[in-house]
Amino acid sequence: MDYFIIIVTTAVGLYFHWWLYRRIRQWSDRDLALSLAEGDTAKRAYMLEQLASAQREGVRRRDLPAWLQAAAADYRASEG
């Protein structure tokens, strides 16, 4: 019975750490997109859409900042 408790507790702890890691990554990606919006509400919605698009397209996490910066530049180009 002791081994069962240790195994279950370890499994739950590992799952919780994995879940927390994923949430922090999501929050940091969202914060990156919102920081590029520069306080503009319309651009904020646009950048969140672009973040969702990047996730659907499978943009690698290391390429995400450059991808979002290019999307922000495209927004400025289409705006003016």
PDB file of N, CA, C and O in Angstrom:
ATOM      1  N   MET A   1       0.822  -1.190   0.000  1.00  0.00           N
ATOM      2  CA  MET A   1       0.000   0.000   0.000  1.00  0.00           C
ATOM      3  C   MET A   1       0.872   1.262   0.000  1.00  0.00           C
ATOM      4  O   MET A   1       0.500   2.268  -0.604  1.00  0.00           O
ATOM      5  N   ASP A   2       2.007   1.215   0.661  1.00  0.00           N
ATOM      6  CA  ASP A   2       2.888   2.379   0.694  1.00  0.00           C
ATOM      7  C   ASP A   2       3.411   2.721  -0.698  1.00  0.00           C
ATOM      8  O   ASP A   2       3.500   3.894  -1.061  1.00  0.00           O
ATOM      9  N   TYR A   3       3.755   1.702  -1.470  1.00  0.00           N
ATOM     10  CA  TYR A   3       4.253   1.944  -2.823  1.00  0.00           C
ATOM     11  C   TYR A   3       3.178   2.572  -3.699  1.00  0.00           C
ATOM     12  O   TYR A   3       3.476   3.438  -4.522  1.00  0.00           O
ATOM     13  N   PHE A   4       1.951   2.152  -3.532  1.00  0.00           N
ATOM     14  CA  PHE A   4       0.841   2.711  -4.299  1.00  0.00           C
ATOM     15  C   PHE A   4       0.707   4.202  -4.018  1.00  0.00           C
ATOM     16  O   PHE A   4       0.552   4.992  -4.950  1.00  0.00           O
ATOM     17  N   ILE A   5       0.762   4.594  -2.773  1.00  0.00           N
ATOM     18  CA  ILE A   5       0.648   6.008  -2.401  1.00  0.00           C
ATOM     19  C   ILE A   5       1.806   6.804  -2.992  1.00  0.00           C
ATOM     20  O   ILE A   5       1.605   7.913  -3.489  1.00  0.00           O
ATOM     21  N   ILE A   6       3.000   6.257  -2.945  1.00  0.00           N
ATOM     22  CA  ILE A   6       4.168   6.953  -3.503  1.00  0.00           C
ATOM     23  C   ILE A   6       4.030   7.110  -5.008  1.00  0.00           C
ATOM     24  O   ILE A   6       4.325   8.176  -5.550  1.00  0.00           O
ATOM     25  N   ILE A   7       3.589   6.067  -5.683  1.00  0.00           N
ATOM     26  CA  ILE A   7       3.429   6.123  -7.146  1.00  0.00           C
ATOM     27  C   ILE A   7       2.358   7.128  -7.532  1.00  0.00           C
ATOM     28  O   ILE A   7       2.569   7.931  -8.441  1.00  0.00           O
ATOM     29  N   VAL A   8       1.221   7.100  -6.865  1.00  0.00           N
ATOM     30  CA  VAL A   8       0.133   8.027  -7.190  1.00  0.00           C
ATOM     31  C   VAL A   8       0.553   9.466  -6.904  1.00  0.00           C
ATOM     32  O   VAL A   8       0.308  10.355  -7.721  1.00  0.00           O
ATOM     33  N   THR A   9       1.178   9.702  -5.767  1.00  0.00           N
ATOM     34  CA  THR A   9       1.618  11.055  -5.417  1.00  0.00           C
ATOM     35  C   THR A   9       2.655  11.570  -6.407  1.00  0.00           C
ATOM     36  O   THR A   9       2.611  12.738  -6.791  1.00  0.00           O
ATOM     37  N   THR A  10       3.567  10.735  -6.817  1.00  0.00           N
ATOM     38  CA  THR A  10       4.578  11.125  -7.795  1.00  0.00           C
ATOM     39  C   THR A  10       3.937  11.445  -9.140  1.00  0.00           C
ATOM     40  O   THR A  10       4.286  12.437  -9.779  1.00  0.00           O
ATOM     41  N   ALA A  11       3.002  10.605  -9.566  1.00  0.00           N
ATOM     42  CA  ALA A  11       2.323  10.834 -10.846  1.00  0.00           C
ATOM     43  C   ALA A  11       1.535  12.142 -10.821  1.00  0.00           C
ATOM     44  O   ALA A  11       1.580  12.912 -11.780  1.00  0.00           O
ATOM     45  N   VAL A  12       0.827  12.392  -9.745  1.00  0.00           N
ATOM     46  CA  VAL A  12       0.052  13.630  -9.634  1.00  0.00           C
ATOM     47  C   VAL A  12       0.988  14.838  -9.611  1.00  0.00           C
ATOM     48  O   VAL A  12       0.696  15.853 -10.243  1.00  0.00           O
ATOM     49  N   GLY A  13       2.093  14.744  -8.904  1.00  0.00           N
ATOM     50  CA  GLY A  13       3.057  15.836  -8.851  1.00  0.00           C
ATOM     51  C   GLY A  13       3.665  16.127 -10.206  1.00  0.00           C
ATOM     52  O   GLY A  13       3.820  17.290 -10.580  1.00  0.00           O
ATOM     53  N   LEU A  14       4.015  15.082 -10.951  1.00  0.00           N
ATOM     54  CA  LEU A  14       4.580  15.271 -12.288  1.00  0.00           C
ATOM     55  C   LEU A  14       3.560  15.901 -13.233  1.00  0.00           C
ATOM     56  O   LEU A  14       3.897  16.788 -14.018  1.00  0.00           O
ATOM     57  N   TYR A  15       2.320  15.442 -13.154  1.00  0.00           N
ATOM     58  CA  TYR A  15       1.268  16.017 -13.991  1.00  0.00           C
ATOM     59  C   TYR A  15       1.069  17.490 -13.655  1.00  0.00           C
ATOM     60  O   TYR A  15       0.950  18.319 -14.557  1.00  0.00           O
ATOM     61  N   PHE A  16       1.032  17.820 -12.377  1.00  0.00           N
ATOM     62  CA  PHE A  16       0.843  19.213 -11.971  1.00  0.00           C
ATOM     63  C   PHE A  16       1.980  20.089 -12.484  1.00  0.00           C
ATOM     64  O   PHE A  16       1.729  21.195 -12.964  1.00  0.00           O
ATOM     65  N   HIS A  17       3.206  19.629 -12.395  1.00  0.00           N
ATOM     66  CA  HIS A  17       4.336  20.414 -12.888  1.00  0.00           C
ATOM     67  C   HIS A  17       4.273  20.592 -14.400  1.00  0.00           C
ATOM     68  O   HIS A  17       4.575  21.671 -14.909  1.00  0.00           O
ATOM     69  N   TRP A  18       3.886  19.545 -15.122  1.00  0.00           N
ATOM     70  CA  TRP A  18       3.724  19.646 -16.572  1.00  0.00           C
ATOM     71  C   TRP A  18       2.642  20.662 -16.910  1.00  0.00           C
ATOM     72  O   TRP A  18       2.827  21.509 -17.783  1.00  0.00           O
ATOM     73  N   TRP A  19       1.497  20.573 -16.206  1.00  0.00           N
ATOM     74  CA  TRP A  19       0.382  21.479 -16.453  1.00  0.00           C
ATOM     75  C   TRP A  19       0.795  22.918 -16.163  1.00  0.00           C
ATOM     76  O   TRP A  19       0.485  23.814 -16.948  1.00  0.00           O
ATOM     77  N   LEU A  20       1.481  23.153 -15.059  1.00  0.00           N
ATOM     78  CA  LEU A  20       1.922  24.489 -14.688  1.00  0.00           C
ATOM     79  C   LEU A  20       2.924  25.038 -15.713  1.00  0.00           C
ATOM     80  O   LEU A  20       2.857  26.216 -16.065  1.00  0.00           O
ATOM     81  N   TYR A  21       3.831  24.218 -16.184  1.00  0.00           N
ATOM     82  CA  TYR A  21       4.803  24.612 -17.203  1.00  0.00           C
ATOM     83  C   TYR A  21       4.080  25.058 -18.478  1.00  0.00           C
ATOM     84  O   TYR A  21       4.421  26.087 -19.060  1.00  0.00           O
ATOM     85  N   ARG A  22       3.094  24.290 -18.903  1.00  0.00           N
ATOM     86  CA  ARG A  22       2.340  24.642 -20.114  1.00  0.00           C
ATOM     87  C   ARG A  22       1.591  25.957 -19.939  1.00  0.00           C
ATOM     88  O   ARG A  22       1.577  26.784 -20.851  1.00  0.00           O
ATOM     89  N   ARG A  23       0.966  26.162 -18.776  1.00  0.00           N
ATOM     90  CA  ARG A  23       0.237  27.400 -18.515  1.00  0.00           C
ATOM     91  C   ARG A  23       1.172  28.606 -18.529  1.00  0.00           C
ATOM     92  O   ARG A  23       0.829  29.643 -19.097  1.00  0.00           O
ATOM     93  N   ILE A  24       2.328  28.488 -17.922  1.00  0.00           N
ATOM     94  CA  ILE A  24       3.280  29.598 -17.900  1.00  0.00           C
ATOM     95  C   ILE A  24       3.745  29.923 -19.314  1.00  0.00           C
ATOM     96  O   ILE A  24       3.895  31.094 -19.663  1.00  0.00           O
ATOM     97  N   ARG A  25       3.973  28.899 -20.129  1.00  0.00           N
ATOM     98  CA  ARG A  25       4.343  29.143 -21.534  1.00  0.00           C
ATOM     99  C   ARG A  25       3.232  29.870 -22.274  1.00  0.00           C
ATOM    100  O   ARG A  25       3.505  30.790 -23.045  1.00  0.00           O
ATOM    101  N   GLN A  26       1.981  29.473 -22.054  1.00  0.00           N
ATOM    102  CA  GLN A  26       0.853  30.147 -22.694  1.00  0.00           C
ATOM    103  C   GLN A  26       0.765  31.603 -22.254  1.00  0.00           C
ATOM    104  O   GLN A  26       0.552  32.495 -23.075  1.00  0.00           O
ATOM    105  N   TRP A  27       0.928  31.837 -20.962  1.00  0.00           N
ATOM    106  CA  TRP A  27       0.859  33.202 -20.447  1.00  0.00           C
ATOM    107  C   TRP A  27       1.972  34.060 -21.024  1.00  0.00           C
ATOM    108  O   TRP A  27       1.740  35.214 -21.384  1.00  0.00           O
ATOM    109  N   SER A  28       3.174  33.513 -21.115  1.00  0.00           N
ATOM    110  CA  SER A  28       4.287  34.315 -21.633  1.00  0.00           C
ATOM    111  C   SER A  28       4.106  34.601 -23.128  1.00  0.00           C
ATOM    112  O   SER A  28       4.454  35.689 -23.587  1.00  0.00           O
ATOM    113  N   ASP A  29       3.573  33.652 -23.887  1.00  0.00           N
ATOM    114  CA  ASP A  29       3.298  33.898 -25.306  1.00  0.00           C
ATOM    115  C   ASP A  29       2.232  34.980 -25.468  1.00  0.00           C
ATOM    116  O   ASP A  29       2.346  35.856 -26.325  1.00  0.00           O
ATOM    117  N   ARG A  30       1.204  34.905 -24.640  1.00  0.00           N
ATOM    118  CA  ARG A  30       0.136  35.909 -24.688  1.00  0.00           C
ATOM    119  C   ARG A  30       0.674  37.278 -24.293  1.00  0.00           C
ATOM    120  O   ARG A  30       0.334  38.282 -24.920  1.00  0.00           O
ATOM    121  N   ASP A  31       1.501  37.328 -23.273  1.00  0.00           N
ATOM    122  CA  ASP A  31       2.087  38.595 -22.855  1.00  0.00           C
ATOM    123  C   ASP A  31       2.963  39.191 -23.958  1.00  0.00           C
ATOM    124  O   ASP A  31       2.975  40.406 -24.153  1.00  0.00           O
ATOM    125  N   LEU A  32       3.684  38.349 -24.668  1.00  0.00           N
ATOM    126  CA  LEU A  32       4.501  38.827 -25.777  1.00  0.00           C
ATOM    127  C   LEU A  32       3.627  39.463 -26.846  1.00  0.00           C
ATOM    128  O   LEU A  32       3.927  40.554 -27.331  1.00  0.00           O
ATOM    129  N   ALA A  33       2.553  38.787 -27.210  1.00  0.00           N
ATOM    130  CA  ALA A  33       1.654  39.324 -28.233  1.00  0.00           C
ATOM    131  C   ALA A  33       1.032  40.636 -27.777  1.00  0.00           C
ATOM    132  O   ALA A  33       0.916  41.573 -28.567  1.00  0.00           O
ATOM    133  N   LEU A  34       0.631  40.714 -26.510  1.00  0.00           N
ATOM    134  CA  LEU A  34       0.004  41.932 -26.017  1.00  0.00           C
ATOM    135  C   LEU A  34       1.006  43.071 -25.880  1.00  0.00           C
ATOM    136  O   LEU A  34       0.641  44.235 -26.045  1.00  0.00           O
ATOM    137  N   SER A  35       2.250  42.758 -25.584  1.00  0.00           N
ATOM    138  CA  SER A  35       3.257  43.819 -25.487  1.00  0.00           C
ATOM    139  C   SER A  35       3.514  44.448 -26.853  1.00  0.00           C
ATOM    140  O   SER A  35       3.846  45.630 -26.939  1.00  0.00           O
ATOM    141  N   LEU A  36       3.364  43.679 -27.903  1.00  0.00           N
ATOM    142  CA  LEU A  36       3.549  44.219 -29.249  1.00  0.00           C
ATOM    143  C   LEU A  36       2.344  45.035 -29.713  1.00  0.00           C
ATOM    144  O   LEU A  36       2.424  45.741 -30.718  1.00  0.00           O
ATOM    145  N   ALA A  37       1.231  44.943 -28.988  1.00  0.00           N
ATOM    146  CA  ALA A  37       0.040  45.706 -29.339  1.00  0.00           C
ATOM    147  C   ALA A  37       0.156  47.169 -28.936  1.00  0.00           C
ATOM    148  O   ALA A  37      -0.592  48.008 -29.438  1.00  0.00           O
ATOM    149  N   GLU A  38       1.070  47.483 -28.050  1.00  0.00           N
ATOM    150  CA  GLU A  38       1.375  48.860 -27.656  1.00  0.00           C
ATOM    151  C   GLU A  38       0.163  49.617 -27.119  1.00  0.00           C
ATOM    152  O   GLU A  38       0.048  50.825 -27.325  1.00  0.00           O
ATOM    153  N   GLY A  39      -0.734  48.925 -26.439  1.00  0.00           N
ATOM    154  CA  GLY A  39      -1.867  49.586 -25.792  1.00  0.00           C
ATOM    155  C   GLY A  39      -3.052  49.890 -26.696  1.00  0.00           C
ATOM    156  O   GLY A  39      -4.072  50.376 -26.209  1.00  0.00           O
ATOM    157  N   ASP A  40      -2.957  49.627 -27.970  1.00  0.00           N
ATOM    158  CA  ASP A  40      -4.039  49.868 -28.917  1.00  0.00           C
ATOM    159  C   ASP A  40      -5.014  48.694 -28.846  1.00  0.00           C
ATOM    160  O   ASP A  40      -4.615  47.545 -29.032  1.00  0.00           O
ATOM    161  N   THR A  41      -6.288  48.976 -28.579  1.00  0.00           N
ATOM    162  CA  THR A  41      -7.249  47.888 -28.395  1.00  0.00           C
ATOM    163  C   THR A  41      -7.493  47.107 -29.687  1.00  0.00           C
ATOM    164  O   THR A  41      -7.633  45.885 -29.653  1.00  0.00           O
ATOM    165  N   ALA A  42      -7.543  47.796 -30.809  1.00  0.00           N
ATOM    166  CA  ALA A  42      -7.745  47.097 -32.080  1.00  0.00           C
ATOM    167  C   ALA A  42      -6.533  46.223 -32.406  1.00  0.00           C
ATOM    168  O   ALA A  42      -6.673  45.091 -32.868  1.00  0.00           O
ATOM    169  N   LYS A  43      -5.349  46.769 -32.156  1.00  0.00           N
ATOM    170  CA  LYS A  43      -4.130  46.007 -32.422  1.00  0.00           C
ATOM    171  C   LYS A  43      -4.002  44.842 -31.446  1.00  0.00           C
ATOM    172  O   LYS A  43      -3.447  43.798 -31.787  1.00  0.00           O
ATOM    173  N   ARG A  44      -4.516  45.023 -30.234  1.00  0.00           N
ATOM    174  CA  ARG A  44      -4.494  43.938 -29.244  1.00  0.00           C
ATOM    175  C   ARG A  44      -5.291  42.733 -29.762  1.00  0.00           C
ATOM    176  O   ARG A  44      -4.816  41.598 -29.712  1.00  0.00           O
ATOM    177  N   ALA A  45      -6.493  42.992 -30.254  1.00  0.00           N
ATOM    178  CA  ALA A  45      -7.311  41.910 -30.805  1.00  0.00           C
ATOM    179  C   ALA A  45      -6.615  41.269 -32.003  1.00  0.00           C
ATOM    180  O   ALA A  45      -6.620  40.048 -32.155  1.00  0.00           O
ATOM    181  N   TYR A  46      -6.019  42.100 -32.846  1.00  0.00           N
ATOM    182  CA  TYR A  46      -5.298  41.592 -34.015  1.00  0.00           C
ATOM    183  C   TYR A  46      -4.140  40.696 -33.597  1.00  0.00           C
ATOM    184  O   TYR A  46      -3.949  39.622 -34.169  1.00  0.00           O
ATOM    185  N   MET A  47      -3.367  41.129 -32.603  1.00  0.00           N
ATOM    186  CA  MET A  47      -2.204  40.354 -32.173  1.00  0.00           C
ATOM    187  C   MET A  47      -2.620  39.037 -31.525  1.00  0.00           C
ATOM    188  O   MET A  47      -1.941  38.025 -31.698  1.00  0.00           O
ATOM    189  N   LEU A  48      -3.721  39.034 -30.786  1.00  0.00           N
ATOM    190  CA  LEU A  48      -4.205  37.776 -30.211  1.00  0.00           C
ATOM    191  C   LEU A  48      -4.672  36.815 -31.310  1.00  0.00           C
ATOM    192  O   LEU A  48      -4.492  35.602 -31.201  1.00  0.00           O
ATOM    193  N   GLU A  49      -5.269  37.368 -32.364  1.00  0.00           N
ATOM    194  CA  GLU A  49      -5.641  36.537 -33.511  1.00  0.00           C
ATOM    195  C   GLU A  49      -4.402  35.969 -34.188  1.00  0.00           C
ATOM    196  O   GLU A  49      -4.385  34.807 -34.595  1.00  0.00           O
ATOM    197  N   GLN A  50      -3.368  36.793 -34.305  1.00  0.00           N
ATOM    198  CA  GLN A  50      -2.130  36.335 -34.928  1.00  0.00           C
ATOM    199  C   GLN A  50      -1.443  35.261 -34.082  1.00  0.00           C
ATOM    200  O   GLN A  50      -0.857  34.323 -34.622  1.00  0.00           O
ATOM    201  N   LEU A  51      -1.516  35.401 -32.766  1.00  0.00           N
ATOM    202  CA  LEU A  51      -0.959  34.378 -31.880  1.00  0.00           C
ATOM    203  C   LEU A  51      -1.692  33.056 -32.078  1.00  0.00           C
ATOM    204  O   LEU A  51      -1.066  32.000 -32.163  1.00  0.00           O
ATOM    205  N   ALA A  52      -3.007  33.116 -32.148  1.00  0.00           N
ATOM    206  CA  ALA A  52      -3.789  31.896 -32.383  1.00  0.00           C
ATOM    207  C   ALA A  52      -3.452  31.300 -33.751  1.00  0.00           C
ATOM    208  O   ALA A  52      -3.362  30.081 -33.899  1.00  0.00           O
ATOM    209  N   SER A  53      -3.268  32.160 -34.736  1.00  0.00           N
ATOM    210  CA  SER A  53      -2.899  31.697 -36.067  1.00  0.00           C
ATOM    211  C   SER A  53      -1.527  31.021 -36.055  1.00  0.00           C
ATOM    212  O   SER A  53      -1.335  29.978 -36.681  1.00  0.00           O
ATOM    213  N   ALA A  54      -0.588  31.614 -35.347  1.00  0.00           N
ATOM    214  CA  ALA A  54       0.755  31.024 -35.253  1.00  0.00           C
ATOM    215  C   ALA A  54       0.702  29.665 -34.576  1.00  0.00           C
ATOM    216  O   ALA A  54       1.416  28.746 -34.976  1.00  0.00           O
ATOM    217  N   GLN A  55      -0.128  29.529 -33.566  1.00  0.00           N
ATOM    218  CA  GLN A  55      -0.250  28.248 -32.879  1.00  0.00           C
ATOM    219  C   GLN A  55      -0.887  27.203 -33.787  1.00  0.00           C
ATOM    220  O   GLN A  55      -0.485  26.040 -33.773  1.00  0.00           O
ATOM    221  N   ARG A  56      -1.884  27.615 -34.583  1.00  0.00           N
ATOM    222  CA  ARG A  56      -2.512  26.677 -35.531  1.00  0.00           C
ATOM    223  C   ARG A  56      -1.530  26.238 -36.610  1.00  0.00           C
ATOM    224  O   ARG A  56      -1.529  25.079 -37.025  1.00  0.00           O
ATOM    225  N   GLU A  57      -0.692  27.170 -37.063  1.00  0.00           N
ATOM    226  CA  GLU A  57       0.280  26.869 -38.114  1.00  0.00           C
ATOM    227  C   GLU A  57       1.474  26.084 -37.601  1.00  0.00           C
ATOM    228  O   GLU A  57       2.264  25.560 -38.386  1.00  0.00           O
ATOM    229  N   GLY A  58       1.606  26.002 -36.290  1.00  0.00           N
ATOM    230  CA  GLY A  58       2.709  25.245 -35.720  1.00  0.00           C
ATOM    231  C   GLY A  58       4.033  25.981 -35.720  1.00  0.00           C
ATOM    232  O   GLY A  58       5.089  25.364 -35.854  1.00  0.00           O
ATOM    233  N   VAL A  59       3.985  27.300 -35.569  1.00  0.00           N
ATOM    234  CA  VAL A  59       5.222  28.087 -35.498  1.00  0.00           C
ATOM    235  C   VAL A  59       5.982  27.662 -34.249  1.00  0.00           C
ATOM    236  O   VAL A  59       5.417  27.600 -33.157  1.00  0.00           O
ATOM    237  N   ARG A  60       7.253  27.372 -34.417  1.00  0.00           N
ATOM    238  CA  ARG A  60       8.072  26.941 -33.273  1.00  0.00           C
ATOM    239  C   ARG A  60       8.186  28.077 -32.267  1.00  0.00           C
ATOM    240  O   ARG A  60       8.172  29.253 -32.629  1.00  0.00           O
ATOM    241  N   ARG A  61       8.297  27.709 -31.026  1.00  0.00           N
ATOM    242  CA  ARG A  61       8.327  28.699 -29.952  1.00  0.00           C
ATOM    243  C   ARG A  61       9.524  29.647 -30.085  1.00  0.00           C
ATOM    244  O   ARG A  61       9.402  30.836 -29.790  1.00  0.00           O
ATOM    245  N   ARG A  62      10.648  29.146 -30.514  1.00  0.00           N
ATOM    246  CA  ARG A  62      11.821  30.029 -30.657  1.00  0.00           C
ATOM    247  C   ARG A  62      11.645  31.002 -31.817  1.00  0.00           C
ATOM    248  O   ARG A  62      12.280  32.057 -31.832  1.00  0.00           O
ATOM    249  N   ASP A  63      10.796  30.669 -32.790  1.00  0.00           N
ATOM    250  CA  ASP A  63      10.536  31.549 -33.923  1.00  0.00           C
ATOM    251  C   ASP A  63       9.358  32.487 -33.682  1.00  0.00           C
ATOM    252  O   ASP A  63       9.113  33.397 -34.472  1.00  0.00           O
ATOM    253  N   LEU A  64       8.639  32.266 -32.601  1.00  0.00           N
ATOM    254  CA  LEU A  64       7.420  33.029 -32.334  1.00  0.00           C
ATOM    255  C   LEU A  64       7.662  34.531 -32.166  1.00  0.00           C
ATOM    256  O   LEU A  64       6.899  35.312 -32.735  1.00  0.00           O
ATOM    257  N   PRO A  65       8.673  34.981 -31.423  1.00  0.00           N
ATOM    258  CA  PRO A  65       8.863  36.439 -31.299  1.00  0.00           C
ATOM    259  C   PRO A  65       9.051  37.136 -32.647  1.00  0.00           C
ATOM    260  O   PRO A  65       8.447  38.181 -32.891  1.00  0.00           O
ATOM    261  N   ALA A  66       9.873  36.576 -33.513  1.00  0.00           N
ATOM    262  CA  ALA A  66      10.085  37.187 -34.830  1.00  0.00           C
ATOM    263  C   ALA A  66       8.801  37.141 -35.660  1.00  0.00           C
ATOM    264  O   ALA A  66       8.488  38.084 -36.386  1.00  0.00           O
ATOM    265  N   TRP A  67       8.070  36.046 -35.546  1.00  0.00           N
ATOM    266  CA  TRP A  67       6.822  35.892 -36.297  1.00  0.00           C
ATOM    267  C   TRP A  67       5.808  36.940 -35.850  1.00  0.00           C
ATOM    268  O   TRP A  67       5.133  37.553 -36.677  1.00  0.00           O
ATOM    269  N   LEU A  68       5.704  37.141 -34.539  1.00  0.00           N
ATOM    270  CA  LEU A  68       4.759  38.132 -34.025  1.00  0.00           C
ATOM    271  C   LEU A  68       5.209  39.554 -34.348  1.00  0.00           C
ATOM    272  O   LEU A  68       4.369  40.418 -34.601  1.00  0.00           O
ATOM    273  N   GLN A  69       6.502  39.812 -34.344  1.00  0.00           N
ATOM    274  CA  GLN A  69       6.994  41.141 -34.703  1.00  0.00           C
ATOM    275  C   GLN A  69       6.682  41.447 -36.173  1.00  0.00           C
ATOM    276  O   GLN A  69       6.328  42.574 -36.519  1.00  0.00           O
ATOM    277  N   ALA A  70       6.816  40.444 -37.018  1.00  0.00           N
ATOM    278  CA  ALA A  70       6.467  40.632 -38.428  1.00  0.00           C
ATOM    279  C   ALA A  70       4.970  40.904 -38.579  1.00  0.00           C
ATOM    280  O   ALA A  70       4.565  41.727 -39.400  1.00  0.00           O
ATOM    281  N   ALA A  71       4.151  40.211 -37.787  1.00  0.00           N
ATOM    282  CA  ALA A  71       2.703  40.441 -37.830  1.00  0.00           C
ATOM    283  C   ALA A  71       2.375  41.848 -37.346  1.00  0.00           C
ATOM    284  O   ALA A  71       1.497  42.505 -37.904  1.00  0.00           O
ATOM    285  N   ALA A  72       3.070  42.315 -36.316  1.00  0.00           N
ATOM    286  CA  ALA A  72       2.851  43.677 -35.819  1.00  0.00           C
ATOM    287  C   ALA A  72       3.253  44.697 -36.881  1.00  0.00           C
ATOM    288  O   ALA A  72       2.580  45.714 -37.048  1.00  0.00           O
ATOM    289  N   ALA A  73       4.337  44.435 -37.596  1.00  0.00           N
ATOM    290  CA  ALA A  73       4.769  45.335 -38.669  1.00  0.00           C
ATOM    291  C   ALA A  73       3.750  45.339 -39.802  1.00  0.00           C
ATOM    292  O   ALA A  73       3.487  46.386 -40.392  1.00  0.00           O
ATOM    293  N   ASP A  74       3.173  44.178 -40.113  1.00  0.00           N
ATOM    294  CA  ASP A  74       2.139  44.110 -41.146  1.00  0.00           C
ATOM    295  C   ASP A  74       0.909  44.910 -40.744  1.00  0.00           C
ATOM    296  O   ASP A  74       0.255  45.520 -41.590  1.00  0.00           O
ATOM    297  N   TYR A  75       0.598  44.907 -39.465  1.00  0.00           N
ATOM    298  CA  TYR A  75      -0.539  45.693 -38.976  1.00  0.00           C
ATOM    299  C   TYR A  75      -0.285  47.177 -39.198  1.00  0.00           C
ATOM    300  O   TYR A  75      -1.168  47.901 -39.659  1.00  0.00           O
ATOM    301  N   ARG A  76       0.918  47.628 -38.872  1.00  0.00           N
ATOM    302  CA  ARG A  76       1.272  49.041 -39.077  1.00  0.00           C
ATOM    303  C   ARG A  76       1.252  49.409 -40.553  1.00  0.00           C
ATOM    304  O   ARG A  76       0.825  50.503 -40.920  1.00  0.00           O
ATOM    305  N   ALA A  77       1.715  48.496 -41.398  1.00  0.00           N
ATOM    306  CA  ALA A  77       1.761  48.759 -42.834  1.00  0.00           C
ATOM    307  C   ALA A  77       0.339  48.865 -43.411  1.00  0.00           C
ATOM    308  O   ALA A  77       0.069  49.720 -44.254  1.00  0.00           O
ATOM    309  N   SER A  78      -0.557  47.998 -42.953  1.00  0.00           N
ATOM    310  CA  SER A  78      -1.913  48.020 -43.471  1.00  0.00           C
ATOM    311  C   SER A  78      -2.722  49.162 -42.869  1.00  0.00           C
ATOM    312  O   SER A  78      -3.726  49.588 -43.439  1.00  0.00           O
ATOM    313  N   GLU A  79      -2.277  49.660 -41.704  1.00  0.00           N
ATOM    314  CA  GLU A  79      -2.979  50.738 -41.026  1.00  0.00           C
ATOM    315  C   GLU A  79      -2.739  52.084 -41.717  1.00  0.00           C
ATOM    316  O   GLU A  79      -3.655  52.891 -41.872  1.00  0.00           O
ATOM    317  N   GLY A  80      -1.495  52.305 -42.126  1.00  0.00           N
ATOM    318  CA  GLY A  80      -1.140  53.632 -42.652  1.00  0.00           C
ATOM    319  C   GLY A  80      -1.059  53.686 -44.083  1.00  0.00           C
ATOM    320  O   GLY A  80      -0.769  54.741 -44.646  1.00  0.00           O
TER     321      GLY A  80
END
